[in-house]
């Protein structure tokens, strides 16, 4: 795998992870919204079943209270509950049964109004399944029978015959009203209504609980899938990172150390690691460069040893002089000429070598004009102050990018008697010949 393939794979993995996690989060959000909706429908449907039962209980309670006490307030409340049930009046806020009791006691009920909706319409809006709808119909039939009996009881309390005109009240008959409201027919109808409503509440609770459990399970599976996706992409990402570290970063660090060794003059180390093709090619190139530099260093060392041996055995001394007329390097032979073979003569002024300023000026003038000096004779001062005759040859050379003057020194008469050191070879024989 090369860098391009690795980059494409990492990019594709990142995009795939982003899309997959986004889809999983969206599906999880939808499932969570569905769970909330199911819980809301469950609560509303159970409240509807409870409201059907409470409404029937409130009507029975008000009718019986009116039959026992003859208080018109109970009849009025009965009629109001019936109007609310039929959607002709709005539902009171909170628990309706509490509101009815507060109104009977003359206590102001909580402010506000509920929805103006008949229980029958609320059942239709709930869209109950067929089995539950049949239970609602059973309860409705029983409650209709209860309503007819309650109307008869109310009419008896007002002294009216069933179906008589309400404007011609007669003698109240509470005994008849109580017989109706506590009679077998009323109790059987009440039992059928409560049984149907109880079964309805159980069916609604069982169905909605199953829907809620299924929704929660789907949500749990979605969350589990999301976590698995996160873990999978995390493992893939860590694997990609580890591969990049193993085949990319670590070889690059090794190359960095290798390059540092080359800069410091150590040409022996080689980098051998499994790496990406591009880095492996760079590694091979750096290893080849190290091998060539090592071979060049060996060759240069051999040449330096050869040059050192040549300079050590040469009868000539050599020194290098920089542009500021400071000695940069001296050969061992030259140091022997100067009488100080062990001392480092670097940074010594070049002018101190000349015993005659005129010869120094002539040397400089020739070197500046011609760029070289050939066989100039001069008196050279030794470190102990004595002098000797020498022949100087010089030319400019480049050393490490710096222009310096290489000066070759051939000494004459270093082993002559004191006072005769400045004579050239053969000068004594010529003088003696002249004297003769």
N, C-alpha and C positions, 0 to 999 in steps of 0.2 A: 504494500500500500504506500503510495507516494503522498506528498503534501496536498496535492490537488484533490485526490480521492478522499483523504482524511478530512479536508475542509468541507467537501461536498457531503460526506457522511455526517459530520458534526452538524452542519446546517440543516440537513434533512431530518436528523434526529430531533433537533430543537424545534423545527416547524411541526413535525409530527407530534411531539410532546405538547406543544402549545395547542394544536387543533384538538388532539384527543382529550386533554384536560379541560379545554373549553367546552367540548361537547358533553363530557361527563358532568361538568358543573352545571351546564344548562339542563341536562336530563335530571340531575339531582334537584335543581331548583323547581322544575316542573312537577316532579314527584312530591316535593315538599308542599308545593301549592295545592296539589291534589289531596294530600293528607289533610291540610287545613280545610279545604272545601268539604271533604267527607266528614270531618269533625263538626263543621258548621251545619251540614245537612242532618247529621245524626242528632245534634242538639235540637235543631228546629223541629225535626220529625217527632222526637220524643216529647218535646214540649207540646206539640200539636195533640198527641195522644193523651197527655196529661190534661191539656185544656179541655178536651172532649169530656173526660171523666169529671173534672172539677165543675164544668158548666152544668152537667147533669146533677151533680151533688148540690150545687148552689140552688138550682131550681127546686129540687126536692125539699131542701132545707127551708127555703122561703115559703113554699106552699104549705108545708106542715106547720111552720111557725104562725102563718096566717090562720090556719085551721084551729090551732090551739088557742091563740090570743085574740083573734079577730082584729088585730091592729092593722090598719090600712097601710102602714108603712111597709109591711112585709109584702103585701100585694103589689104596691108600687115598685118595690125592689125586684119582685118576680118579673113584672112586665119589663123593667129596664134591662134585666139580665137577658131576657128573651130577645129584646131589640138589639142588644149588643151581639148576641149569638147570630142573629139574622143579618148583621152588617148594617143595620139602620142607625146605630150609634157607635162611636169609636170605642175601642178597647181601653180600659184604664191602664195607667202605667203600673209596672210591677205586678204583684200577685192580685188578680181580680177579687178573690175571696176576701182578702184583707180590706180591699177598697169597699166592698159591700158592707162589711161589718163597721167600718169607720163611718160610712154614710148613715147607717142605721143608728149609730150612737151620736150623730150630729157633729162628728169630728171632721174637719176639712181633710180630704184625702190629698195625697201628693199631687203637685201640679203637673200639668202636661197631659197629653192624650196619645194613645197608641194608634195603630192603623185601623181604619174602618173597613173591616173585612169579615164576611160571614165565615163561620166554621166550615160550611160546605165548600165554599170557594177556596178556603185554605187547604182543605183536603185535596181538591183538584190540583191546586198549584204544587202540592208536595209530590205529585206524580208517584204515588205508591204502587208497588207491584200488585199483580192480580190477587194473590192470596190476602194481602193486607187490605186491599180495596174491598174484598168480600167481607172481611171482618168489620170494616167501616160501615158497609151497608147493613150488616146484622145489627150493629150498635145503633145505626140511624133508625132502623125499623122499630127497635125496642124503645128508643127515646121518643119516637113519634107516638107510640102507644102510651108512654108515660105522660107526654104532653097532653094527650086527650083526657087522660084520667085526672091530671092536675087542673085542667080547665073545668072539668065537672066539679071538682072539689071547690075551686074558687067560686064557681057559680052557686054552689050550695051554701057557701058562707055568705053570699050576698042575697040569698033567698030567691035565686033565679033557677028556673028549670033549665036543663041542658038545651042550648040553642035558643033560649028566650031573649027578648030584647033587653039590653043592658039598662035601658031607661026606666024600667018598671021593677025596681027592687022589691023583694018580699021579706019574709021573716027568715033570718039566718038560721042555717041548720048545721051547726058544727059537728054534730054526731055523724051526719051523713058524710060530711067532708072528711072526717077522720077515718070513717070506714073505708072510704075510697083510697085515701093516701096510705092506709096501713092494711089494706085488704090484700087477699091472695093474688088477685090479678095484677095489682100495682107492684107487689113484691116480686112476682115472677118476671114482669117486664123489667123491673130494676135489676134483677139478677141476670137476665139475658143481656142487658146493656153493659153491666159491669163485667160480665164474663167476656163479652166480645171485646170490650175496651182493654181488659187485662191481657187477653190473647194478642190483641193488636200491639200493645206496648211491648210484650215479650218478643213478638215477631220482628218489630222494628228494631228493638235493642239487639236481637240476635243477628239480624241482617246487617245492620250498620256496623256492629262490632266486627263481623267477618270482613266487610269492606275495609274497615279501618286497619284490621290486622294485615290484610293483603297489601294495602297501600304502604303500611309500615315495613312489611317484608320487602316490597319492591324498592322502597327508599333505602333500606339496609343493604340490599344487593347492589344498588347503584353506588352507595357510599363505599361498599367493599370493592366494587370494580374501580372506583376512583382511587382508592388507596392502593390497590394492586397496580393500577396504571402509574401512579406516582412512584411506587417502589420499583416497578419495572424500568421506568425511564430514569429513575435515580441510579439503578444498577448499571443501565446502559451508559448513562453519563459518566459515572465513576469509572466504568471500564474504558470508555473512550479517553477520559482524562489520564487514567493509568497507562494506557497504550501510548498516548502522546508524551507522557513523562518518560516512559521506558525507551521509546524509539526516537523521541525528539529532544526533550529538554536535557536528559542526562547525557546523551552523546554531544549536545551542544556545549554543556559544561565541560565535558572532557576535552573537546576541541579548544575551549577557552583556556584551560590549563596547558594544553599542548602548545597553543600559540604563545602563552606567557613564557613557557620554557624556551621556545625558539627566540623570543625577544631577549631573554637573559643569556643566550648563547649555549643552551643545552640542546644539542641536536640528536641526542640518543633516544628520548621517549618516542613511542609510537602509540597511536590511538586505535584500539581494536574493539569495537562495540557493534552490536546489532542495532541498526538505525534505519530511518526512512531513506529511500533511494537517494534523494537530493543530499541529505546529510552524509550518507555513506560515500557519495561521490566526492563531497568536500573533504571527508576524512581521508579518502585515498589520495586526493591531491595534496593534502597537508602532510601525509606520511611520505609521499614521494618527494615533496619539498624538503622534509627533514632528512631523508636519505641523501638527497643531493647536497644539502648544506653540510651534512656530516662528512660526505666524501670530499667536498670542497675544503672543509676545515682540516681534514687529514692531509690533503694535498698541500694546503697552505702551511700547516705545521711542518710538513716535510721540507717545504721550500724555506721556511724560516730557519729550520735546523741547518739546511744546506747553506743558507745565507750567513747564518751565525758562524758556521765552520769556516766559510770563505772569508768572512771578515776577521775571524780570529787568526787565521793563517796568512792573511794578506799583509804585505809590508806597508800598506797605506792605512792611514787613519781616516775616519769619516765622521763628520758632524752635520747635523741639520740645524739651520738657522731660520727663525720665523721673520715676519715682516717688521717686528719691533727689535730686531737684532739681538734676540735672546736665543741661547742654545736650547734646542728642543730635544736633541738626542746625540749621544757620542758613542762611538765604537770603543771596544776594549783596547784596541791598538792605539787609538788616539789618546786614551787616558794614560796608557803606558808612556806615550811620548811626553805627555804633560806631567808625568811623575805622580799621578794620583789615580791608580787603576781601580781602586775600590770605592772611591767617592763618586756620588751621583753629581754630574756637572750640569744638570738641567737648570734652566733659568739663569745660567751664568752669562754675563754680557759678552757678546762676540768680540767687542772691541778690545777686551783684555788680552786676547791672544796675540795681538800685534804689538811688537816692541817699538816699531817705527810708525808714527801717525801718518807719514807720507805714504808708506806702503799700504796702510789701511785705506786711505783716500783713493789710491790708485786701484785697489781691489774693488772698492764700491763703485767707482766711476766706470770701470770696465764692465762690471756685472750689470749695472743699470743701462749702459749704452748697448752692449752686445747681447746681454742675457746669459752670458757665460764668461768664464775666465779660464785661460789655458796657460799652464806652466809659468805662473807668476812666482818669482822668488821673493821670499819675505823672511824676516826674523820673527820667530814665535817665542813668546815668553812662557816658561814653565811655571808650575805652581810654587817652586822654591825661589823664583826670581831669576834663575839662569835663563839663557836664551839658546836657541839652536836655529840653524838655517833649514828652510823647508821650501818645497815646491807645492803650490796650491793650484788645484783645478776645481771649478765650480760651475753649476748650472741649476736652473729652477726645476723643481719637481712638485707633483701634487701628492700630498699625504693626507688621507681622510678628508678630502675636499679642501684642504688648505695649501696654499702655495708657499713652499719653503725653498731655501737654497741649500743644496747638497754640496758640501765642501770636502774634497779629498786632500789629504795632507801626506806628503812624502818627506820624511825627515832626513837631513844630512848631518853627519858629524856628531851624533849624539854620544858616541864613545870616544871622541877626540879629547886631547888634553885640555885642561882649563886654559882659557884664553885663546884657544884655537877652535872653539866649537862653532864659530861662524864661518869657517872656511868650507868651501865646496869640495867635493871629491876631486882629487888631482891637483888642488891648488897648492899644496905644500911642495910637490915635486917640481911644479913650474917655478915657484919662487926660488927654490934651491938651485934650479938650473940657471936662473937669471943671475943669482949671486955668483955662481961659478963662472 
